[in-house]
């Protein structure tokens, strides 16, 4: 595949390395200092764009990809209030878009485990649930997109929870999320069920960014010859 990288920070460099190892070609790398390359023939002839940029620029980047009818693998979070616009653009296969709050294969298994455990815990109201997430100090959005996805999985499967809140003192119907920003931590997410007599916890701890980058390249491969809107659920069939 001919891949356009949008956002050439730490993740972009790792994605490039993995894409080349898997036999793909990175034909253009677009960052904040070379926005004119959106008009280049290399960009317009790309088979797919992998986008890991900033929440403030994500929607504009997607619009430029859609204008050129280039499928997008989107790795930026913090813009999700506009997701309906993306899904509308993809109706009837008009555009192609792949979104994941986290591209790690392990995290997506963790998502499935989270929902499964929540269905069990729904029968035991003596346990309350909360979440903690930790990321590197460069991460701009809080809580993380992964934490929000985990919280939504809890809300779907726990009768007692109707919303999430980034707070250490949630109300009874809220999933409380506590977010920490420390050093260069790639990502740690913990679900905690607590009763008066014990605690049950489940954690995913990323060792590096390479798992996220590999998942993004695999998602780009998955999009080949597809049209419409896709997620990790479509690719992994969990």
C-alpha positions as CSV (number, residue, x, y, z in Angstrom):
1,X,0.0,0.0,0.0
2,X,0.9,3.6,-0.5
3,X,0.5,5.2,2.9
4,X,0.2,8.9,3.8
5,X,1.2,9.7,7.4
6,X,-0.6,12.6,8.9
7,X,1.2,13.6,12.1
8,X,4.9,12.8,12.3
9,X,5.6,12.8,16.0
10,X,6.7,9.8,18.0
11,X,3.7,7.7,16.9
12,X,4.2,8.7,13.3
13,X,7.8,7.6,13.3
14,X,6.9,4.2,14.9
15,X,4.1,3.7,12.4
16,X,6.5,4.4,9.5
17,X,9.0,1.8,10.8
18,X,6.3,-0.9,11.2
19,X,4.7,-0.1,7.8
20,X,8.0,-0.4,6.0
21,X,8.7,-3.7,7.8
22,X,5.4,-5.0,6.6
23,X,6.2,-4.2,3.0
24,X,4.3,-0.9,2.6
25,X,5.5,2.4,1.1
26,X,5.2,5.7,3.0
27,X,4.8,8.2,0.2
28,X,4.2,11.4,2.2
29,X,4.6,12.5,5.8
30,X,2.5,15.6,6.7
31,X,3.0,17.5,9.9
32,X,2.2,21.1,11.0
33,X,5.2,22.5,9.1
34,X,4.3,21.1,5.6
35,X,0.6,21.4,5.3
36,X,1.0,22.2,1.6
37,X,1.7,18.5,1.0
38,X,-2.0,17.9,1.2
39,X,-2.0,19.2,-2.3
40,X,0.8,17.0,-3.5
41,X,0.4,14.2,-6.0
42,X,1.9,11.8,-3.5
43,X,-0.9,12.5,-1.0
44,X,-3.7,12.4,-3.6
45,X,-2.5,9.0,-4.9
46,X,-2.2,7.4,-1.5
47,X,-4.1,4.2,-0.8
48,X,-4.8,5.1,2.8
49,X,-4.0,7.9,5.3
50,X,-3.0,7.0,8.9
51,X,-3.7,10.0,11.1
52,X,-2.2,10.6,14.6
53,X,-2.2,14.4,15.0
54,X,-3.9,16.8,17.4
55,X,-7.5,17.1,18.5
56,X,-7.6,20.7,17.2
57,X,-6.5,19.7,13.7
58,X,-8.1,16.2,13.3
59,X,-11.4,17.2,11.7
60,X,-9.6,19.4,9.2
61,X,-7.3,16.6,8.3
62,X,-10.2,14.2,7.8
63,X,-11.9,16.7,5.5
64,X,-8.8,17.0,3.3
65,X,-8.7,13.2,3.1
66,X,-12.4,13.0,2.2
67,X,-11.9,15.6,-0.5
68,X,-9.3,13.4,-2.1
69,X,-11.4,10.2,-1.4
70,X,-8.6,8.7,0.6
71,X,-9.5,6.1,3.3
72,X,-8.6,7.3,6.8
73,X,-7.3,5.3,9.8
74,X,-7.9,7.8,12.7
75,X,-5.8,7.6,15.8
76,X,-6.4,11.0,17.3
77,X,-8.9,11.4,20.2
78,X,-10.4,14.5,21.8
79,X,-12.7,15.3,18.8
80,X,-15.4,12.7,19.4
81,X,-18.3,15.2,19.8
82,X,-18.1,15.5,16.0
83,X,-18.2,11.7,15.3
84,X,-21.8,11.9,13.8
85,X,-20.4,14.2,11.1
86,X,-17.8,11.5,10.2
87,X,-20.4,8.7,10.1
88,X,-22.7,10.8,8.0
89,X,-19.9,11.4,5.5
90,X,-19.4,7.6,5.3
91,X,-23.0,6.7,4.5
92,X,-23.5,4.5,1.5
93,X,-19.8,4.1,1.1
94,X,-19.2,7.7,0.1
95,X,-16.0,7.8,2.3
96,X,-14.0,5.2,4.2
97,X,-13.0,5.8,7.9
98,X,-11.6,3.5,10.6
99,X,-11.8,4.8,14.2
100,X,-10.4,3.3,17.4
101,X,-9.9,5.0,20.7
102,X,-6.9,2.6,21.0
103,X,-5.3,0.5,18.3
104,X,-3.6,-2.0,20.6
105,X,-4.8,-5.6,20.0
106,X,-4.4,-6.2,23.8
107,X,-6.5,-3.1,24.7
108,X,-9.3,-4.3,22.5
109,X,-9.3,-7.7,24.1
110,X,-9.4,-5.7,27.4
111,X,-12.5,-3.8,26.1
112,X,-14.2,-7.2,25.6
113,X,-13.2,-8.4,29.0
114,X,-14.4,-5.2,30.6
115,X,-17.9,-5.7,29.1
116,X,-18.0,-9.4,30.1
117,X,-17.0,-8.7,33.7
118,X,-19.5,-5.8,33.9
119,X,-22.3,-8.2,32.9
120,X,-21.3,-10.5,35.8
121,X,-20.9,-7.6,38.3
122,X,-24.3,-6.2,37.4
123,X,-25.8,-9.1,39.5
124,X,-23.9,-7.9,42.6
125,X,-24.8,-4.3,43.4
126,X,-22.7,-4.4,46.6
127,X,-19.8,-3.6,44.3
128,X,-19.2,-0.1,43.0
129,X,-17.0,0.6,40.0
130,X,-14.4,3.3,39.2
131,X,-11.5,3.7,36.8
132,X,-8.0,5.0,36.8
133,X,-5.9,5.9,33.8
134,X,-2.3,7.1,33.5
135,X,-0.5,8.5,30.4
136,X,2.6,10.5,29.5
137,X,2.7,14.2,30.3
138,X,2.4,15.1,26.5
139,X,-1.1,13.7,26.2
140,X,-3.5,16.6,25.6
141,X,-7.0,15.0,26.2
142,X,-8.2,13.9,29.6
143,X,-9.6,11.4,30.3
144,X,-8.1,9.3,27.5
145,X,-10.3,8.1,24.6
146,X,-9.5,4.5,25.8
147,X,-10.9,5.4,29.3
148,X,-14.0,6.8,27.7
149,X,-14.5,3.6,25.7
150,X,-14.1,1.5,28.8
151,X,-16.5,3.7,30.7
152,X,-19.1,3.4,27.9
153,X,-18.7,-0.4,28.1
154,X,-19.5,-0.2,31.8
155,X,-22.5,2.0,31.3
156,X,-23.9,-0.4,28.6
157,X,-23.8,-3.3,31.0
158,X,-24.3,-1.9,34.5
159,X,-27.9,-0.9,35.5
160,X,-26.6,1.4,38.2
161,X,-24.5,3.6,35.9
162,X,-25.8,6.1,33.4
163,X,-22.8,8.4,32.7
164,X,-19.1,8.9,33.4
165,X,-17.3,11.8,35.1
166,X,-13.7,12.7,35.5
167,X,-13.8,13.0,39.3
168,X,-12.7,11.1,42.4
169,X,-16.1,11.7,44.0
170,X,-18.7,10.5,41.5
171,X,-22.4,10.4,42.2
172,X,-24.0,7.0,42.5
173,X,-25.0,6.8,38.9
174,X,-21.6,7.9,37.6
175,X,-18.5,5.9,36.6
176,X,-15.7,8.0,38.2
177,X,-12.5,8.3,36.2
178,X,-9.3,9.5,37.8
179,X,-6.6,10.6,35.2
180,X,-2.9,10.9,35.9
181,X,-0.2,12.3,33.7
182,X,3.3,11.0,34.5
183,X,6.6,10.9,32.8
184,X,6.6,8.9,29.5
185,X,3.9,6.3,30.4
186,X,2.4,4.8,27.2
187,X,-0.9,4.0,28.9
188,X,-2.3,2.2,32.0
189,X,-6.0,1.6,32.5
190,X,-7.5,0.0,35.5
191,X,-11.1,-1.0,36.3
192,X,-11.8,-1.3,40.0
193,X,-14.8,-2.9,41.7
194,X,-15.0,-2.4,45.4
195,X,-17.3,-3.6,48.1
196,X,-17.1,-3.4,51.9
197,X,-15.1,-6.6,52.1
198,X,-12.9,-6.8,49.0
199,X,-11.6,-5.3,45.8
200,X,-11.6,-6.8,42.3
201,X,-9.4,-5.0,39.7
202,X,-8.4,-5.5,36.1
203,X,-5.5,-3.6,34.4
204,X,-4.0,-3.2,31.0
205,X,-0.5,-1.8,31.1
206,X,1.1,-0.9,27.7
207,X,4.9,-1.5,27.6
208,X,5.5,0.8,24.6
209,X,3.8,2.6,21.7
210,X,4.6,-0.2,19.2
211,X,1.4,-2.1,20.0
212,X,-0.7,1.0,19.1
213,X,1.3,1.5,15.9
214,X,1.1,-2.1,14.7
215,X,-2.7,-2.1,15.2
216,X,-3.0,1.1,13.1
217,X,-1.1,-0.5,10.2
218,X,-3.1,-3.7,10.5
219,X,-6.3,-1.5,10.4
220,X,-5.0,0.2,7.2
221,X,-4.5,-3.2,5.7
222,X,-8.0,-4.2,6.8
223,X,-9.5,-1.2,4.9
224,X,-8.2,-2.4,1.5
225,X,-11.2,-2.6,-1.0
226,X,-13.7,-1.5,1.8
227,X,-16.1,1.4,1.9
228,X,-17.9,2.9,4.9
229,X,-17.2,3.3,8.6
230,X,-15.3,0.7,10.6
231,X,-14.0,0.0,14.1
232,X,-11.8,-2.5,15.9
233,X,-15.0,-4.6,16.5
234,X,-15.3,-5.1,12.8
235,X,-11.7,-6.1,12.4
236,X,-11.3,-8.3,15.5
237,X,-14.8,-9.6,15.6
238,X,-14.8,-9.8,19.4
